[in-house]
Amino acid sequence: MLHHRAFGRDLDTLVVAVIDNRRPILSLMRAMLAAIGAGRIETYESPVEAVDSMARSVPDVVIAGAAMQPLTGAQLVRAMRRADMGPLALAPAMIMSVRAKPALVQEALRAGAHQVLVLPTTASTLYRRLAWLIQDDRPFELRGEHYVVAGMEERLSLSIQCPVYPTEPSPLLALGPDEDGAHTLDIARKARVAPH
């Protein structure tokens, strides 16, 4: 089984790479990761430079912004997951976004991300997410030319959006209505995304 690079490791031994075009987000994430005791923290403003640098010096965990340019977070993860990327293909990835819409969550998880982190976040939430990730024992599997988290596509295929009109609150429903006013099933819960 091909487990991710951080599996079973201690947080203080991990090299965490954070990629985002926005300097304030990089500074905030660096401060939170330092506060929770992450080992070494590397930051990159350019996703293209990040992929090149990470291929040479592979981090243990990658946290990437969803809406970067010229590569989105999902595109960056997809590039990392190519079979010819060597050890970088097995680095667990988390996509961070202020808008975790179902389409973004599906795109990120299908690209090979393990989680989607909703911003703004706190250091304690980030710690819980990383602690969960370190214990995530789902292996990678090679599909075509890319590695994916085993079973993710099957889980996502079960998450078909359909309008649900609740008569009482349910933990399976999203917190609020979509743009069209209908509630949709929580894709992240079905795809085994860590709780907040």
N, C-alpha and C positions, 0 to 999 in steps of 0.2 A: 504494500500500500504506500502511496505517495502522500504523506502528510505535509502540511505547510511548514515553513521554516521555523515558526515561532511555537509550534505545538509542544506543550509540556515545559516550556522554558519559564524562567523568572523574568518579571517585567524589568528589573534593574540590569539584566544582561542583554536586553534587546536594542538593536539599532532601528530607530523609527524614522522613516522618511515622510515628510509632509510636503505636498505639492499643491500650490494654489497661486493664481496670478495676483492675488490681493495680499499686499504686505501686512496689513493689520491682522488678517486671518492667520498668516504664518507666525506672526509674533504672539498672538493669543494661543495658538496651538502649542508653540514652543514652551510658553510659560506654563500651560496646563500639564503638558507632558513632563516637564521638569518637576512640577509640584507633586505629581503622583509617583515620581521615582523612575521614569523611563531611563534606560541606559544612556545611549547616545542619540541625539536628535539632529537630523539633517533637514534643511529646508531648501526648496527650489521654487523659483517664480515661474520658470519655463518648463512645461511638461515635456517638451522635446529634449531639452538639456537634461532633465531628470531621468528620462529613459536611458539616454546614453551613459550618464554617470552611474546610475543604479546597475546597469549591465556590467560595469567594471568593478564596482564596490557594492555588492548586493546587501540591501537592508533586510531586516527580519520582518518588518511590518511596513506597509505603505498606506498612507492616508492621503487621499487626493480629492480636490474640489470637483464638484460635478460640472460646473459651468466654466471651465477654463478655455483658453484659446492658445494655440491653434488646435490642440487636442482636448476633448472633453475628458472628464474623469473616466467614463466608461471606455472611451477610445484608448486612453492610457493603459487601463487595466487589460484591455484586449491585446494591446501591443506587448505588454509584459507576459501574457499567457501563451505567446507563440512558443512552440516546441523548441525552436532554435535559440531561445533566450537563455538556456541553461538554468542555473539556480534561481534567477530572477523570476522565472515562470512559477516557482513554488512559494513566492513571498505572499502572505495573506494581504488582502487589500480591503480597505474601507473607503467608501465614497461619502463625502460630506456635502450637505446641501441644505439651504434654508427652505426649500420646497421639495419635500419627499413625496411627490405625486406618484400614483401607481405606475405610470409609464416610466418614470425615472428609476424607480426601484427595480422594475422588471429589467430595464436596459442594463443597469449596474450589475445585477445578479447574473444575468445571462452573459455578460462580458467576463465574468469570473470573480467579481467582488464577493467577499464573505458577508459584508454588512453595509447598510446605509446609515450614516450618523446624521441626525437632524440638528441643524444649527438654529439658534444658539444652543450651546450645551454648557455643562459645568464640568469641572475637573472630576467630580465624583462619578458623573455619568460616563465620562471618557474612561475612567478607571474600570468601571463595571464592564464596559464594552470590551476593553482590552483583556480583562480577566476572562471574560467569556470566550474571546477569540483564542487566547492561549490554550484553552481547554477544548476548543472545537476540533473534534476528531474526524470530521468528514474528510475523506481523502480526495485527491485530485484524480481525474481520469482524462485521458487524451481523447479528444473528439476532433477528428480531422487533423488540423495543424495546431490546435489550441488546447490548452488544459482548461478544464472547468471543474467546479466543485461537484463532486459526485452526487447525483440525484437532484440537482438544482432545477434542471429543465423539466423534469417530471413534476416536481412540486409546483413550479410556476405554471405549468400547463393546467393544473387543477384550479388555478386562481383566475378564472374567467370573470371579468367584471360584469355584474348584473345589478340592476336597480333593486334595492331592498328598502321597503318602507316599514321601518320598525314601529311596533306598538309600545315597546318598552326597551330601555337601553340593553345592549348586548356587548360583551367583550370582543366579539368577532367583527364588530362594525367599526369603520373608520371614525375618528373623533368628530368630523363634521361633514357637511355635504360637499359634493364636487361642484364644479362651476354650473352644471345643469340642475343642481338642487337634489339629485339622487344620492343616496349613500351607496358606497361600494364595499365589498368584502376587503378586509385587511390582508393585502398580499404579503406583507412582511411577516405576519404571524404564520401563514401557511408555508412560507419559504424558510422558516426557522431562523429568522433574523432575531438577534438578541433584543431583549426588552430594554426600555430606556432606564 
